[in-house]
Amino acid sequence: MSRSMVTTCDICGVSKKDVNHWWIFWTDGVQLVIVSAADEKTAVALPDEYQDACGPKCLGTALDRWVSKGTFDVPKEHYE
Protein backbone atom coordinates (compact mmCIF):
# COMPACT_ATOMS: atom_id res chain seq x y z
CA MET A 1 0.00 0.00 0.00
CA SER A 2 1.50 3.33 -1.02
CA ARG A 3 1.04 6.50 0.92
CA SER A 4 0.47 9.74 -0.91
CA MET A 5 2.21 12.88 0.24
CA VAL A 6 0.23 16.11 0.14
CA THR A 7 2.26 19.20 -0.61
CA THR A 8 0.99 22.46 0.84
CA CYS A 9 2.16 26.00 0.27
CA ASP A 10 4.18 27.20 3.26
CA ILE A 11 2.93 30.75 2.64
CA CYS A 12 -0.84 30.47 2.06
CA GLY A 13 -1.56 26.84 3.01
CA VAL A 14 -3.20 25.75 -0.27
CA SER A 15 -2.77 22.07 -1.27
CA LYS A 16 -0.92 21.22 -4.46
CA LYS A 17 -3.01 19.90 -7.34
CA ASP A 18 -1.87 18.89 -10.84
CA VAL A 19 -0.08 22.12 -11.75
CA ASN A 20 3.59 22.87 -12.29
CA HIS A 21 3.94 26.49 -11.26
CA TRP A 22 5.13 25.63 -7.75
CA TRP A 23 8.52 26.69 -6.41
CA ILE A 24 10.83 25.28 -3.77
CA PHE A 25 13.01 27.65 -1.75
CA TRP A 26 15.42 27.65 1.16
CA THR A 27 18.26 29.66 2.59
CA ASP A 28 21.53 28.84 4.26
CA GLY A 29 21.32 32.12 6.16
CA VAL A 30 23.28 34.02 3.50
CA GLN A 31 21.93 32.95 0.13
CA LEU A 32 18.35 32.36 -0.96
CA VAL A 33 17.92 29.39 -3.31
CA ILE A 34 14.81 29.18 -5.50
CA VAL A 35 14.09 26.29 -7.89
CA SER A 36 11.09 25.21 -9.91
CA ALA A 37 9.27 22.28 -8.33
CA ALA A 38 8.78 20.93 -11.86
CA ASP A 39 12.53 20.29 -12.15
CA GLU A 40 12.75 16.74 -10.79
CA LYS A 41 16.56 16.79 -10.88
CA THR A 42 16.64 19.21 -7.94
CA ALA A 43 14.50 16.99 -5.72
CA VAL A 44 17.51 14.79 -4.88
CA ALA A 45 19.55 17.65 -3.44
CA LEU A 46 16.88 19.35 -1.34
CA PRO A 47 17.83 20.27 2.22
CA ASP A 48 15.55 19.22 5.07
CA GLU A 49 14.43 22.78 5.70
CA TYR A 50 13.12 23.61 2.21
CA GLN A 51 9.72 25.24 1.78
CA ASP A 52 7.08 25.21 -0.95
CA ALA A 53 5.40 28.18 -2.66
CA CYS A 54 2.31 27.66 -4.84
CA GLY A 55 3.16 30.37 -7.36
CA PRO A 56 4.76 33.74 -8.01
CA LYS A 57 2.61 35.65 -5.51
CA CYS A 58 3.52 33.40 -2.57
CA LEU A 59 7.14 33.18 -3.71
CA GLY A 60 7.20 37.00 -3.73
CA THR A 61 5.74 37.04 -0.22
CA ALA A 62 8.47 34.65 0.97
CA LEU A 63 11.15 36.79 -0.67
CA ASP A 64 9.73 39.93 0.94
CA ARG A 65 9.76 38.28 4.39
CA TRP A 66 13.32 37.10 3.94
CA VAL A 67 14.63 40.46 2.70
CA SER A 68 12.79 42.58 5.28
CA LYS A 69 12.86 40.30 8.34
CA GLY A 70 15.50 37.67 7.61
CA THR A 71 12.99 34.85 8.07
CA PHE A 72 10.30 32.93 6.17
CA ASP A 73 8.26 32.40 9.33
CA VAL A 74 4.54 32.90 8.94
CA PRO A 75 2.89 34.97 11.68
CA LYS A 76 0.89 32.77 14.07
CA GLU A 77 -2.34 34.68 13.35
CA HIS A 78 -2.09 33.55 9.68
CA TYR A 79 -3.26 30.09 10.71
CA GLU A 80 -5.89 31.14 13.26
C-alpha positions in Angstrom: 0.0 0.0 0.0 1.5 3.3 -1.0 1.0 6.5 0.9 0.5 9.7 -0.9 2.2 12.9 0.2 0.2 16.1 0.1 2.3 19.2 -0.6 1.0 22.5 0.8 2.2 26.0 0.3 4.2 27.2 3.3 2.9 30.7 2.6 -0.8 30.5 2.1 -1.6 26.8 3.0 -3.2 25.7 -0.3 -2.8 22.1 -1.3 -0.9 21.2 -4.5 -3.0 19.9 -7.3 -1.9 18.9 -10.8 -0.1 22.1 -11.7 3.6 22.9 -12.3 3.9 26.5 -11.3 5.1 25.6 -7.8 8.5 26.7 -6.4 10.8 25.3 -3.8 13.0 27.6 -1.8 15.4 27.7 1.2 18.3 29.7 2.6 21.5 28.8 4.3 21.3 32.1 6.2 23.3 34.0 3.5 21.9 32.9 0.1 18.4 32.4 -1.0 17.9 29.4 -3.3 14.8 29.2 -5.5 14.1 26.3 -7.9 11.1 25.2 -9.9 9.3 22.3 -8.3 8.8 20.9 -11.9 12.5 20.3 -12.1 12.8 16.7 -10.8 16.6 16.8 -10.9 16.6 19.2 -7.9 14.5 17.0 -5.7 17.5 14.8 -4.9 19.6 17.7 -3.4 16.9 19.4 -1.3 17.8 20.3 2.2 15.5 19.2 5.1 14.4 22.8 5.7 13.1 23.6 2.2 9.7 25.2 1.8 7.1 25.2 -1.0 5.4 28.2 -2.7 2.3 27.7 -4.8 3.2 30.4 -7.4 4.8 33.7 -8.0 2.6 35.7 -5.5 3.5 33.4 -2.6 7.1 33.2 -3.7 7.2 37.0 -3.7 5.7 37.0 -0.2 8.5 34.6 1.0 11.2 36.8 -0.7 9.7 39.9 0.9 9.8 38.3 4.4 13.3 37.1 3.9 14.6 40.5 2.7 12.8 42.6 5.3 12.9 40.3 8.3 15.5 37.7 7.6 13.0 34.8 8.1 10.3 32.9 6.2 8.3 32.4 9.3 4.5 32.9 8.9 2.9 35.0 11.7 0.9 32.8 14.1 -2.3 34.7 13.3 -2.1 33.6 9.7 -3.3 30.1 10.7 -5.9 31.1 13.3 
